[in-house]
Amino acid sequence: MDNQDLEFNNRIPLEDLKNAVEAIKLELGKVIVGQQEFIELLIVALLADGHVLIEGVPGIAKTVTAKLFSKVLKTDFSRIQFTPDLMPSDVLGTSVLNMKTSDFEFHKGPIFSNIVLIDEINRAPAKTQAALFETMEERQATVDGTTYSFEAPFMVLATQNPIEQEGTYALPEAQLDRFIFKIKVDYPTLEDEIKIIQTHHDRKGEKPQTLIKPILNAQELAAYKTKIQSIVVEEKIIKYIAELVSKTRNHPHLYLGGSPRASISILNTVKAFAAINGRDFVTPEDVKKSLKPVLNHRIILTPEREMEGMSTENVIDMIVQSVEVPR
């Protein structure tokens, strides 16, 4: 293949989108050290109109990163701390009697926002988790028989501690399936840890939120999301996605495989990956990039493999190697 074949002209103008994504990464880079992959996955999930589950031990800046991410968008933000005694009305809102009119008025809860950070989502009981099902899937809430729609964009960023930790509940599979990505955040490397300590020292008590400027507004974001829908996905790529997800359903190491919602999540995220890299077509590499964050929380290992210390990532790697990459 000569160089002329490698040159292509985008049918969809993506320069603005690519520049906006770079600007967001630079802005967050002022405060957040390392974590480039984490930030890129948050941006992709936003463009793919999905919710994100962020898992890691306490103290590794999961909440700070999610908060600062909301700051680069000119949209509303709210934060809900989940606790074992949290009620659905604490999330959705409640009807209050207006003494003047003798009518009940609905007071919206913190879920009625654009970017909603749910801290320690796996500390609340099942009843409160169930209140999130409708809001995350249909972007609306039904209270006392009345349905209230959410304004776009609507994105849930939920943090959870690893389930072995004290006082945590495992989230039901149906709820996990509503998150487009599960991002696992690890401890920083030694070099990054040194930078984290140094930048904290250099800030001299200044709050990190004050250093972040908004980059995108709701209208620009909506326009970029529309552009992404037009990204070219060839038939062989669609077949590749279907084969990979299908393999999870009859894999000997897996007790539960990916659902069709997982396949659609991969499709939506690969378009966003292509777009932020300035391409108007999807490559097999985009598919490989999105597999782990999309499938991680949707597939469940058999008890035997779990006891052997195998991880879902190991199985995803096996599946990728067993499926032929389209040329």
N, C-alpha and C positions, 0 to 999 in steps of 0.2 A: 504493500500500500504506500503510495507516495504522499508527500506532504500536502498536495493539492486536495486529496481526498479528506484530509483531516480538517481542512478549513470549512467552516459551515457558517451560514448566516441564520441567526435566530428569526423565526417567523413571528415570535412574540417578543416585544421589547422588554427585556428583563434588567436593564442596566440600573434603573432606579431602585428596584427591589434589592439587587445585589449590594448596591451602595448603602441602602438603609440597614441591611443586615450587618455589613461591616461596621457601620456607625454604632449600632447597638453593641456589637462585640467590643469595640474600642471603649465605649462609655462604661460598660460593666467591668472592663479590664482595669479601669482606674482603681477599683476597690477589690474586685475578686481576683485572687491569685490562682493560676492554674485553672482547672475546671473548664477548659475550652469545649470539651465534648459535651459536658452538662449544659453549658450555655447554648451551644448549637442545637441540642435536642429540644430545649425549651422553645427556641425560635421556630424550629420545624413544627413542633406540636401546635404552636400558636397559629402558624400559617395553614396547618392542616385542620384547624378547628377542633382540636382535641384537648382532653384533660390529661394531667400528668401526675403520677404517683412518684414521690421521691423518697427513697429508702436509705437509711444510714444511721449510724450511732449518733447520740446527741453531741452537739458541739462542733460539727464539721461544716457549719454555715449553710445548712439546707434552707432554713427559714430566711436567713439574711439574703441569700441569692435569690430566692423567690420574691422577696419584698423588693429588692433592687430591680429585678426584672420588671416588676409592675411599674416601677418608676420611669422606665424608658418609654412607657406608653402614656399618652395623654388620655387616660381613662380612669374610671372610679376603681377603687381598691378597698377590699375589706378583709379582715382576718378573724377567723373563728378558732378559738382554742378548744379542742375536743377533750372532754373529761368524762369519767364514768357516770356522772349524774346529769349529763346534758340531755335536754328534752328536744323532740322535733320542733316545738314552737320556738325554742331558742335559736334555731337555724332559719326556719321558714318565716317566722313572725306570728303574730297573734291578733285576734279580733278583740277590740276594746270597746266597751259601752261608752258612747258619747252622751253625757248627762243632759246636754242642751237639746239634742235632737232625739234622744231615746233610741238611737240606732247604733248598731255595731259598726265600728270602723276598723278596717284592716291596717295594722301597723307592720310594714314590711321588715323582715329580719335581715341579718347581715348577708344572706345568700344573694339578695337582690343587689348585685354589683356587677362590674365587668370582669375584674380579676379577683378571684376569691382564694385566699390562702387558708387552707384548713390545716392547722397544726396538730400533729399526733392523731391522725384520723383513726388509728386503730385502738384508741383508748375509750371510745364511746360505745354504748351498747347497740345491739342490732336494730332496735326501734328507731334510733336516730340515724343509723346508717341507711335504713330503708327510706327515710325522708329525702335522701340525696338521689335515689334512683331516678325519679321523674325529672328532677332539676338537671341532672347531668345528661340524660339521654334526650329529653324533649325540650330542654331549655325553658321550662315553665314550672309553676308550682300550683297545686290545687289545695286550697284551704277553705274549709266549710262550704264545699261545693262550688266555689268560684275559682276559675283558673286565671292565673296572672302570668303573662309572658315576660321573659327577660329581654333586656336590650342587648344587641350585639355590640362588641364581642362579649362572649361569656366563657370564661375558662377557669376551671378549678385546678389549683396547684395544691396537692395534698402531701404532707410529709408523714412518714411513719417510721417508728423505731423497729428494728428487727424483732420478729415475733417471740424470740426467746426472752425478751426483756420483761421486767416486772410490769404487771398490770396492763398487758396488751391483749387484744382480741384479734384473731385472724379474720380478715375481711372475707365476706362471702364471694364465691367465684363470680356470681352474676354482677357484683359490684366492681370487682377487679376488671372484668371485661369492658367496663365503661371507660376505663383509662386507656388512652391511645398508647402511652408509654409508661413503663416503670423504669426509672433511672436509679441505678445503684451508685451512691456516692461513697467513695472510700476515703481513708485518711490521706492527707497530702504527702508528697515525697519530702525528703529532708530539705532539698533546695527550696521547694515551695513553702515549707514550714518557716524557713528562715525569712523568706520574703514577706510572709503573712505577719510575722512578729515585727519585722522592720517597718512595713507600711502602717501597722497599727501604732507603732511608736511615732512615726513621722506625722500622723494625723493630729497628734497632740489633743486628743479628746474630741475632735470634730466628728460629728455623726456621719457615717458613710452615706446615708440617704441624701445629705445636703450636697454631695459631690456629683450626683447623677442628674443629668438633664433629660427631659423627655425628647424622644426622637420621632415617634409615630403617633398619629391620631387615629381615631376610629374609622374615618372616611378613607384614609390612605391604606389602612390595614384591610378594609373591605375590598378596595380596588385590587390590592395584591392577591388576596384570596381568590378573587374572580379570575385573575390572570393565570393562577396556578392550575385552575380547573382545565385550562386549555393545553396544558403540557402534553406532548405526544407520548403515549404509552403503546408500544407496538404489541401485536398479538403474542409474539414469542415471550415478551416480558410478563404479560398477564398469565400465560401458561406456566412460566417459571415460578411466579408467586404462588399459583394454585398448587403446583407440584410440591413446593417446599412446605406449605401449610398442610397439605394432604398427608405428607409423610409423618407429621406429628401425631396423626390420628391412629396410626397403626404401628407406631414404633415400639419395640419390645421394652425399652427403658421408660416409657411414658404411660402414666395411668390416665391422664387427660390431655387431649390435643387442642390445637387452635380451632376456633370457630370461624364461620364465614365472616364474622365481624372483624376477626384478626386479619383475614385476607384484604378486606376493604381498608382497614387501618394501614396496612402495608402500602396499598395502592395510593392512599391519600398522602402518606408521608414521603414516598419515593418521588412524587411530583414536587413536593416542597424541597426535598434535597436537591433535585435537579435545578430548580429555579434559583435557589440561593447560591448555586455554583455557576449561575449565568447560562444554563443550558435549557433549551425548550423541549428536550427529549430525555427519557429515562434510560439509564444503563443498568446492567446487572450489579454493578458496584453499589448503586443507590439502594438496590433491594437488599444486598448483604448488610449495608450500614443500618438499615431499619429493622432487620430481623430480631436482634436480641432485645432492644427496648420494647418492641411490639409484642414479642412472644414470651418474654421472661416471666410475666405474671399470669399468663394464660395457660401455660402448660404445667402439668404436675408430674413429678417423677414417681415411679413405682416405689413403695416403701423399701424394697431390697436395695435399689440403687441409691436411695437417700441415705440409708444406713452405711453404704459403702463410701459416702462422702462425695458422690457425683453431683454436679450442679446442672441446672437447666441449660446454662451456657455451653457446657460440654456436649450435650445432646444436640443443641442447635448447630454447633460446629460439625458434628458427625453428619447431620442431615444435609448441610451445605455441601460437604464433600461428596455425598452420595448422589446429588442431583446435578445433571450436566448443565453447565452454564451456556445460555444461548449465545450464539455468535452473531 
